[in-house]
Amino acid sequence: MCLCTPGIRTPFCGKPGCEWPDRDKQDPQEDFNPVLISVLLFCPKCKGQHIDRGEWATKPHRTHLCEHCNNLWRPCIFYTLGVGSIGATTR
């Protein structure tokens, strides 16, 4: 859980001072290997394209943070990967 959103299960935002407070105590279901679905993601608020980079390009997650307007949203119930174009691969 991100410290910026206490009480809400959101991914770590990466902002200075924010951290995973109880990383070892998290839900054991998060240890499974879900399938990442590569999709073109656009923020529902500002319509900016969202592309996962760095650690988030391979880490399973459902909640995305817009780098343009800081809107936090969940596009669907599946683990998604925001890519620049369809057909992009992850390593």
TIPA-629652 format. One record per residue: x, y, z of N, C-alpha, C in turn. Coordinates in steps of 0.02 Angstrom, whole numbers, plus 50000, padded with zeros to 5 digits. Each point is the difference from the previous one (the first is absolute). Layout:
// TIPA-629652
XYZXYZXYZ
...
***
This chain:
// TIPA-629652
500424994150000499585005950000500445006250000
499835004749960500375006349994499835004550059
500505003350029499885004550056499615006349980
500015001649936499635006049977499254998850001
499794993850000499284998450000499864995050056
500045002050063499894995350055499304997249998
499954993650014499364996650002499764997649932
500355001849947499814997849933500584996049971
499864994049974500534995849972500195002749931
500515004149998500255002649937500744998349995
500275000049939500714998449993500445005650029
500624998350013500495004950023500085005449947
499945006350020500005005449951500705002449981
500514998750042500685002049984500175007150020
499535003750029500135006850022500495000050059
500425005150007500475000350056499624999650066
500254995850045499694999250065499464994650003
499794997749942499494994849999500354993249994
499744995050034500304993449999499484994850016
500174993849990499574994550020500104999050075
499525001950043500104999650071500044992950028
499584995549975500014993250024500044995249942
500535000649962500104995949939499984992550017
500294998050057500024992950018499324997450024
499555004550018499354997950028499445000249948
500175001149937499495000649949499644993449986
499475000649964499584994449983500404994649964
499994993750025500384994649968499784998649928
499395002049982499774998949931500405004149950
500355005150023500395004249955500644996549977
500154994250028500604996349982499904995549939
499404999649974499894995749941500245003549937
500044996449945500245002849937499435001349951
499695005950003499455001449954500255001749930
499574999449953500165001849931499935007649992
500495003149970499975007249985499695000949930
499495004149995499685001449936500265006749975
500325000149942500255006249971499435003749965
499885006150021499465004049972500225007349991
499665003449954500095007249994499565003150053
500305003650047499635003150054500005007649993
499415002950008499925007249998499635002150063
500255005150033499705002550061499285002249987
499534997650041499305002149990499885007350016
500455003150037499915007050020500295004949948
500654999049982500325004949955500124997349930
499874993549989500074996649936500734999149978
500485001350046500714998949985500164992649998
500454998049956500184992949996500444998150059
499854994150028500384997450057500424994249977
500665000650009500474994649982500384998150064
499984993650017500374997650058500734999449983
500435002850044500724999949989500354997350062
500634998149990500414997750056499714993850034
499985000150066499754994350038499284998449982
499605005149985499294998949986499884996749932
500514999749957499934996849935499984992450006
500194997350058499994992750010499634998050063
499845004650043499674998550064499244999749990
499684994550020499274999549992499655005350042
499555003749968499615005150036499365001549962
499495002250036499365001749969499865007450004
500305003450048499885007250009500565003949967
499815005249963500495004049963499955007350021
500585003350002500045007150018500205003949938
499585004849980500155004149941500595004650014
500504999949956500585004250009499865007249979
499435001149967499835006749977499585004050051
499514996650031499555003650046499944996750069
500394994750013500014996450064499334996750018
499594998749950499384996350011500174992750012
499694997050050500104992950016499384996349978
500094994949956499414996449976500174992749987
499474996149996500064992849988499604998449936
500354998949944499654999049937499574993649996
500204994850035499614993850001500224995650058
499694994250008500164995750057500624995849988
500265000049938500594996049984500645004150009
500564996650006500645003350005500185002649930
500105006549994500135003049935500685003349998
500255000649941500655003249987499895005349947
500105006350018499935005449952500595000149953
499884999149936500534999949949499915005649951
500535001749964499995005449951499644998149937
500024993649983499664997649940499854992550009
499494997749967499824992950004500544996049964
500184994450030500534995949971500665001050036
500015004750047500615001150040500114994150046
500624998250012500154994450043500365002450063
499944996150053500365001550062500514994650011
500515001750037500524995050015500034998950074
***
